[in-house]
Amino acid sequence: MTSQKHRSRSFRRIYKKVPGGATHVQYEHRKPKKAHCAACRRPLSGMPQLRAFKARTTAKTMKRPERPYGGMLCSPCTRLKIIENAQAFMRKQE
């Protein structure tokens, strides 16, 4: 029987073949869900799926794209947002 902490489904089960030919079960934490765009809800590219401990030890530049709204909006939505901001600024100037 598995130990009590591994009976939860918060651990994913990985079946590995061992040299004797038998199959053993290894338990791993599940990956968190992918980050998504705040405007269109599409998954963000350039954002790793990291658990909290791994994210803490990773450099900030490795966790999100280095552009305006990086890590919050996808590339097409960022482009639209910048254009909208520029148009609003130009209307304000008139």
C-alpha positions as CSV (number, residue, x, y, z in Angstrom):
1,M,0.0,0.0,0.0
2,T,1.2,3.5,-0.8
3,S,2.0,5.9,2.0
4,Q,-0.9,8.2,3.0
5,K,0.6,11.4,1.5
6,H,0.8,9.8,-1.9
7,R,-2.9,8.6,-2.0
8,S,-4.0,12.1,-2.9
9,R,-4.6,13.0,-6.6
10,S,-2.7,16.2,-6.2
11,F,0.3,13.9,-7.0
12,R,0.4,12.6,-10.5
13,R,1.4,8.9,-10.9
14,I,4.3,8.1,-13.2
15,Y,4.8,4.4,-14.1
16,K,8.4,3.5,-14.6
17,K,9.9,0.3,-15.8
18,V,12.8,-0.9,-13.6
19,P,15.7,-3.2,-14.7
20,G,14.0,-6.3,-13.3
21,G,11.1,-5.8,-15.7
22,A,8.6,-4.8,-13.1
23,T,6.8,-1.5,-13.1
24,H,7.1,0.9,-10.2
25,V,5.0,4.0,-9.5
26,Q,6.7,7.3,-8.8
27,Y,4.8,10.3,-7.5
28,E,5.3,13.9,-8.7
29,H,3.5,17.2,-8.0
30,R,1.3,18.2,-10.9
31,K,2.3,21.2,-13.0
32,P,0.3,24.4,-12.5
33,K,-2.0,25.6,-15.3
34,K,-0.6,27.8,-18.0
35,A,-0.8,31.6,-17.5
36,H,-3.4,33.2,-19.8
37,C,-4.0,36.6,-21.3
38,A,-6.1,39.0,-19.2
39,A,-8.0,40.3,-22.3
40,C,-8.6,37.3,-24.6
41,R,-7.9,34.3,-22.2
42,R,-5.4,32.7,-24.6
43,P,-2.4,30.9,-23.1
44,L,0.6,33.1,-22.9
45,S,3.8,32.1,-24.7
46,G,7.1,32.7,-23.1
47,M,5.8,32.0,-19.6
48,P,7.0,28.8,-18.0
49,Q,4.7,26.5,-15.9
50,L,6.5,26.6,-12.6
51,R,5.6,25.6,-9.0
52,A,6.0,28.3,-6.4
53,F,9.4,27.0,-5.1
54,K,10.9,26.7,-8.5
55,A,9.6,30.1,-9.6
56,R,11.2,31.7,-6.5
57,T,14.6,30.6,-7.5
58,T,14.2,31.5,-11.2
59,A,15.4,34.9,-12.5
60,K,12.6,37.4,-13.2
61,T,13.7,37.7,-16.9
62,M,13.1,34.0,-17.3
63,K,9.6,34.2,-16.0
64,R,8.0,36.6,-18.5
65,P,8.7,38.3,-21.8
66,E,10.5,41.6,-21.5
67,R,8.0,43.8,-23.4
68,P,5.3,46.2,-22.1
69,Y,2.4,44.2,-20.5
70,G,4.7,41.1,-20.6
71,G,3.2,38.3,-18.5
72,M,-0.3,40.0,-18.5
73,L,-1.3,40.3,-22.2
74,C,-0.5,38.2,-25.3
75,S,1.3,39.7,-28.2
76,P,-1.7,40.6,-30.3
77,C,-3.6,42.2,-27.4
78,T,-0.4,44.1,-26.4
79,R,-0.2,45.5,-29.9
80,L,-3.9,46.6,-29.8
81,K,-3.4,48.1,-26.3
82,I,-0.4,50.2,-27.4
83,I,-2.3,51.5,-30.5
84,E,-5.3,52.4,-28.3
85,N,-3.1,54.2,-25.8
86,A,-1.4,56.1,-28.7
87,Q,-4.7,57.1,-30.3
88,A,-6.1,58.3,-26.9
89,F,-3.0,60.3,-26.3
90,M,-3.3,61.9,-29.8
91,R,-7.0,62.8,-29.2
92,K,-6.0,64.4,-25.9
93,Q,-3.4,66.5,-27.6
94,E,-5.9,68.1,-30.0
